[in-house]
Amino acid sequence: MIKVCFRRSILEDLRSFLSEASDAFFAVAYVTCSGVKLLTPYIEDIPLRVLTCTDYFITEPDALEMLLSYGADVRIISVRENFHPKVSYFLRNSEEALAIVGSSNLSEAGLTSNIEANILLMGEPDDDIFRQISDYLEELWNHPSTIEITQSFIDKYRKAWGRYQRKRLRIIARSIPIRPQERNYWIFITSPENYRICVQEGLWGVQYATRMIKKTKPGDLAFFYIKREEKFAGPFIITSKPFKDHTPTWPDKKYPIRINIKPYKTHIEIPAKLAVPKLDFIKRKEKWGAYLQGEMREITKEDYRKILRTYKQKHKST
């Protein structure tokens, strides 16, 4: 007998069945790192196939790379029509089958917080409905327009994905209306992985409610300093007062004291070493890395402008 349930969120159902499944098939419109991480402990030890697409550059290259590292078999489908299946997840073992027909993609928001609608079908693997769903998914998997994902594909896709994200940031930045008479200027210091999450989620966060984060206000401007890559990226405008949120967002720590941010006017990335000789807050230029430690620091309006001018001068000379 088939059991039918309605779910707004499917994360716990997925985790529960994955812990007992002998194989799994995900056919989703897009995949993000945040979604893969929520299921990581449950998908490392079972045969998993994931079929997704790269339309609109929503699927993240790092998420595809993570799936490959866990041994998943991943394919991209490229068809004229939008790929947006509503049969999202199909799992089974020798005694049970579970199909989720709904709107949740493989992302943190899709699995937990978005307004979603999903129907869960639970029954025996030989039930007619599950044979039909399995046939449908196999047809998609073997579609002539599918491409098997390799590291080479991911490397090429990452470049195109990065260009699109920079273009998107420039478009978003044009819509920012805040122009306060007085503002503060900041550098947010973080890793490449956390920087990408900050941009994607529109968030900046720190561990503790320090004087600096308390001083931030809507309209302030900031550049990111991205460690390891040693570059400045931005600018971004702060769009909220500090607030507390303990939702896991970054991979290393919670950073519960947060502010909302958005791109501001344009988006630039520049090697930090090009701007360092001009920045007043860096007193000992040969030890410039020591001035970019911790989580954030305040800078002057003039130093903020010098980073912008360095970028313009670099591109004017080239």
C-alpha positions in Angstrom: 0.0 0.0 0.0 1.3 3.4 -1.0 1.5 6.1 1.7 1.2 9.7 0.6 2.3 12.7 2.8 2.6 16.4 2.2 5.8 18.2 3.4 6.8 21.9 3.4 10.4 20.8 4.3 11.9 17.5 3.2 15.3 17.6 4.9 14.5 15.2 7.7 12.7 12.8 5.5 15.6 12.7 3.1 18.1 12.1 5.9 16.0 9.4 7.4 15.6 7.4 4.2 19.1 8.0 3.0 20.4 6.4 6.2 18.7 3.1 5.0 18.7 3.5 1.2 20.8 1.1 -1.0 20.8 3.7 -3.8 19.5 7.2 -4.6 18.7 9.3 -7.6 18.4 13.1 -7.4 16.9 14.9 -10.4 17.0 18.6 -9.5 17.1 21.9 -11.4 20.1 23.2 -9.4 22.6 22.2 -6.8 24.5 24.4 -4.3 27.2 23.7 -1.7 24.9 24.5 1.2 22.5 21.8 0.1 25.2 19.2 -0.5 26.6 19.8 3.0 23.3 19.2 4.7 23.3 15.7 3.3 27.1 15.0 3.3 27.1 12.3 6.1 24.2 10.5 4.4 25.5 10.3 0.8 29.1 9.3 1.2 28.5 5.5 1.4 25.6 4.8 -1.1 25.5 4.7 -4.9 24.1 8.2 -5.8 23.2 9.6 -9.2 22.6 13.4 -9.6 21.1 14.9 -12.7 21.0 18.7 -12.8 21.6 21.6 -15.2 23.7 24.7 -15.4 20.9 27.0 -16.8 21.2 30.6 -15.4 24.4 29.6 -13.6 22.5 28.8 -10.4 24.2 25.4 -9.9 27.6 26.0 -8.2 30.8 24.5 -9.6 32.0 23.8 -6.1 28.9 21.8 -5.4 29.5 19.6 -8.4 33.1 19.1 -7.3 31.9 18.1 -3.8 29.5 15.5 -5.2 32.3 14.0 -7.3 34.6 13.8 -4.3 31.9 11.8 -2.5 31.8 9.3 -5.4 28.5 10.4 -6.9 27.8 9.9 -10.6 26.8 13.4 -11.9 25.4 14.4 -15.2 24.3 17.7 -16.7 21.4 17.9 -19.0 21.1 20.6 -21.6 17.8 20.9 -23.4 16.0 23.7 -25.2 13.3 23.7 -22.7 14.1 24.6 -19.0 15.1 21.6 -17.0 12.9 21.8 -13.9 11.7 18.4 -12.9 9.2 18.0 -10.1 10.3 14.4 -9.4 13.2 15.5 -7.3 14.4 12.6 -5.2 14.0 8.8 -5.6 15.5 6.4 -3.1 15.0 2.8 -2.4 16.3 -0.4 -0.8 15.1 -4.0 -1.1 11.9 -3.4 0.9 10.9 0.3 0.5 10.9 3.1 -2.1 10.5 6.8 -1.6 9.8 9.4 -4.2 9.6 13.1 -3.6 7.5 15.0 -6.1 7.8 18.7 -5.5 9.7 22.0 -5.7 12.7 21.5 -3.4 16.1 21.8 -5.1 19.3 20.6 -3.6 20.1 23.8 -1.7 19.9 24.8 2.0 17.0 27.1 1.4 15.2 24.6 -0.8 15.6 21.9 1.8 14.8 23.9 4.9 13.5 27.5 4.8 12.0 28.3 1.4 8.2 28.2 0.9 8.1 24.8 -0.8 5.5 22.1 -1.6 6.4 18.4 -1.8 4.5 15.2 -1.9 6.2 12.1 -0.5 5.3 8.7 -1.9 6.3 5.7 0.2 5.7 2.0 -0.7 7.3 -1.1 -2.2 9.8 -0.9 -5.0 7.6 -3.0 -7.3 4.6 -0.7 -7.0 3.6 0.5 -10.5 4.0 4.2 -9.6 7.6 3.7 -8.6 8.3 1.7 -11.8 6.9 4.6 -13.8 9.1 7.1 -11.8 12.1 5.0 -12.2 11.6 4.7 -16.0 11.1 8.4 -16.3 14.3 9.2 -14.4 16.3 6.6 -16.5 15.0 8.3 -19.7 16.3 11.6 -18.4 19.6 10.1 -17.3 20.2 8.6 -20.8 18.9 11.6 -22.7 21.1 12.5 -25.7 21.7 15.9 -24.3 23.2 14.7 -21.0 26.9 15.3 -20.3 28.9 13.3 -17.8 30.6 15.6 -15.3 34.4 15.5 -15.1 36.9 17.8 -13.4 37.7 19.3 -16.7 34.1 20.3 -17.2 33.9 21.8 -13.7 37.0 23.9 -14.3 35.6 25.3 -17.5 32.2 25.9 -15.9 33.8 27.6 -12.9 35.2 30.3 -15.2 31.9 31.0 -17.0 30.1 30.9 -13.6 32.5 33.4 -12.2 32.0 35.8 -15.1 28.3 35.6 -14.7 28.4 36.2 -11.0 30.5 39.4 -11.5 28.0 40.6 -14.1 25.1 39.9 -11.7 26.8 41.8 -9.0 27.1 44.8 -11.2 23.4 44.7 -12.2 22.3 44.4 -8.5 24.6 47.2 -7.5 22.8 49.7 -9.8 19.6 49.3 -7.8 21.1 50.4 -4.4 19.4 53.7 -3.4 21.1 54.4 0.0 23.2 57.7 0.0 23.7 58.8 3.6 25.6 62.1 4.3 28.0 60.4 6.7 29.2 56.8 6.4 32.0 54.6 7.7 34.3 52.5 5.6 35.4 49.0 6.3 37.5 46.0 5.3 36.0 42.6 5.9 38.6 39.9 6.2 37.7 36.3 5.3 38.6 33.2 3.3 37.7 32.5 -0.3 35.1 30.0 0.7 33.4 32.3 3.2 33.6 35.2 0.8 31.6 33.4 -1.8 28.9 32.6 0.8 28.8 36.2 2.0 28.1 37.3 -1.6 25.6 34.6 -2.3 23.7 35.1 1.0 24.1 38.9 1.2 25.6 38.6 4.7 28.6 39.5 6.7 29.1 38.0 10.2 31.6 38.0 13.1 32.0 35.8 16.1 31.4 38.4 18.9 29.6 41.8 19.2 32.7 43.9 19.1 32.9 47.7 19.0 33.5 47.6 15.2 30.4 45.5 14.2 28.3 47.6 16.6 29.5 50.8 14.8 28.3 49.6 11.3 25.1 51.1 10.0 23.1 51.1 6.7 24.9 53.0 4.1 28.5 52.1 5.2 30.8 50.8 2.5 33.2 47.9 2.6 35.7 46.0 0.6 36.5 42.3 1.3 40.1 41.2 1.8 40.2 37.6 0.7 42.9 35.7 2.5 45.1 33.2 0.6 44.1 34.9 -2.7 45.4 38.2 -1.2 43.0 40.5 -3.1 40.4 43.1 -2.4 36.9 42.6 -3.8 33.9 44.9 -3.7 32.7 47.4 -2.9 29.6 46.4 -0.9 27.1 48.5 1.0 25.7 47.7 4.4 21.9 47.6 4.3 20.9 46.7 7.9 21.8 47.2 11.5 23.7 44.4 13.3 21.5 41.5 14.3 21.8 38.0 15.8 21.3 34.8 13.8 22.6 31.4 14.8 21.6 29.7 11.5 24.6 27.7 10.2 25.8 29.5 7.1 29.6 29.3 6.9 31.5 26.1 7.0 34.0 27.0 9.8 32.1 29.0 12.4 28.6 30.3 13.0 29.4 34.1 13.0 26.1 34.9 14.7 26.5 38.7 14.8 25.5 39.7 11.3 24.7 42.5 8.9 23.1 42.4 5.5 25.2 43.6 2.5 24.7 44.2 -1.2 27.1 45.1 -4.1 27.5 48.8 -4.6 27.6 50.5 -8.0 30.2 48.2 -9.6 32.3 45.2 -8.7 36.1 45.0 -8.8 38.8 42.5 -7.7 42.4 43.6 -7.5 45.6 42.1 -6.0 46.1 43.7 -2.6 49.8 44.2 -3.2 49.0 46.8 -5.9 47.1 49.0 -3.4 49.2 48.4 -0.3 51.9 51.0 -1.1 49.2 53.7 -1.2 47.2 52.8 1.9 47.7 55.0 4.9 46.5 52.5 7.5 49.3 50.2 6.5 52.3 51.8 8.2 55.0 49.2 7.5 54.6 48.2 3.9 56.9 45.2 4.1 54.7 43.7 6.9 51.4 44.6 5.2 49.8 41.2 5.9 49.9 42.0 9.6 47.4 44.8 9.1 44.8 42.5 7.5 44.3 40.1 10.4 41.2 39.4 12.5 37.7 39.7 11.1 37.3 43.4 10.1 38.8 46.8 10.4 37.8 50.4 9.8 39.5 52.5 7.2 39.3 56.1 6.1 37.3 57.3 3.1 40.6 58.2 1.4 42.0 54.7 1.7 38.7 53.3 0.4 39.1 55.6 -2.6 42.7 54.6 -3.1 41.6 51.0 -3.6 39.1 52.1 -6.2 41.7 54.3 -8.0 44.3 51.5 -8.0 41.9 49.3 -9.9 41.1 52.1 -12.4 44.8 52.9 -12.9 45.7 49.2 -13.4 43.0 48.7 -16.1 43.8 52.1 -17.7 47.4 51.0 -18.1 46.4 47.7 -19.7 
